[in-house]
Amino acid sequence: MNKRIYNYSIHLLARQDYSEFKLKQKLRSKKDNLPHEVDEVILALKEKGLLKEEAYRRLFIRKWMMKGESEDKIKKRGSMEKLQFENEEFRTIEIELGFTDEDSIEKLINKKLRCKEIPQDYASKNKLRDKVLRFLISKGHRFEESKKALNDFLNK
């Protein structure tokens, strides 16, 4: 096992959590590191319990939930990093954080409209509604849920 690669990976893991896929990518991006040496180091880290995929997944879910992303969008982002999620992980973190997708939608609506004056004329109000709706959909929330929450907010 290459000691230089091992020490560098320890250095990286001391600063932040990595998934196996991301750490492998990062180590392979260095031109001096050979792929079989990187694989040996990854295996050694896993054996010693230093590469914790489960902890990384929990942090990943938590981070994106705090930003208002939907469960589906988080799963899609995770699949880019070869992460496999279990549905119970999302429920556990929702309980920890104390909010659901509906709460997240409401929080995003409040964030987007907190300093805005809600117009009274029909055209301007629809324009604002469409803009906020596009924002919610870009976060991965479903159209019907977003539309209902937004209408409830605007009709208060």
C-alpha positions, 0 to 999 in steps of 0.5 A: 500500500502506498503510504503517501496516498494513505496519508493524503486520504487521512488528511482529506477525511480529517477535514470532511466526510467523503463517499467512497466514490468521491474519495476515489475520484479525488485520489485518482485525479492526482497524476502520480496515483495509480488506480490499483494503489488508490483501490488498496488505500480505499480498502484499507480505510474501509477496513479500519472504519475511517471511510463511513459511507452511512455517515456521509449519506446522512450528512448529504441528506441533511445538507440538502434538506436544510436547503429546501430540496425535495426527497426525489431531488436529493436522491437524484443528486446522490445517484450522481455520487453513486449513493444508495439511499433507504427511505427510512433514512429520510424519515429519520432525518425529517424527525431530527430536523423537525420538518417535512416536505410541506414544511420545507415548501412553506419555508421556501415560500416565506423566504422568497416572498418575505420582503415582497409586496404582494400585488393586488392586480391579477396579472402582477399577482399571477406573474409573482405566483408563477415565479415562485412556483418555478422556484419551488419546482426547481427545488424538486417539489411536486407541482400540485403540492407547491401550487396548493401551498402557494395559493394558501399563502397568497390568499391569507 
